[in-house]
């Protein structure tokens, strides 16, 4: 088996309306579809992405109304990094997020970090070679739109070396050194990086 890339990442939200307001209205992602969690049909399943709902652009959420914000631990993803075209886009996003009441930090010349209302850690980073997967939004110029998922960061498990056979040999991620792995598909790539657990 050889994976060709990332289709989507799924999270949990405590408030579907706030989720749509943030990801569709503020970030400008397209609400591709709304279904239910087929294992628990009373919970919504919300999908966001580019105009076509292309693999590599998709983020999804299950709504469990009133769920408390989570706290990631060892082995869990703690940040999702989404691509933008360049540093000018990061300036645009810093201003747009501030106008909508979301604090953002320029943690590097090519990265802007912020959180959603559920406390999910997000970053916008200058994309590195992936073809753009953009949604159209009337308030967001195409040159500044989010271009897809670039990287996910996870807290390292107790023994990160134990993960390498699964990631490299079974799933086809290429080790990049220092706890970083890359999955290169025919059209897109996605990076996974382990950070020390808190």
ABEGO torsion letter per residue (X at the ends): XBBAEBABBBBBBABAAAAAAAAAAAAGBBBABBBBBAABAABBBBBBBBAAGBBGABBBBBBBBGBBBBBBBBGBBABBBBBBABAAAAAAAAAAAAAAGBBBBBABAABBBBBBAAGBBBBBBBBBGBBBBBBBBAABBAAABBAEBABBBBBBBABAAAAAAAAAAAAGBBBAEGGBBBBBBAABBBBBBBBBBX
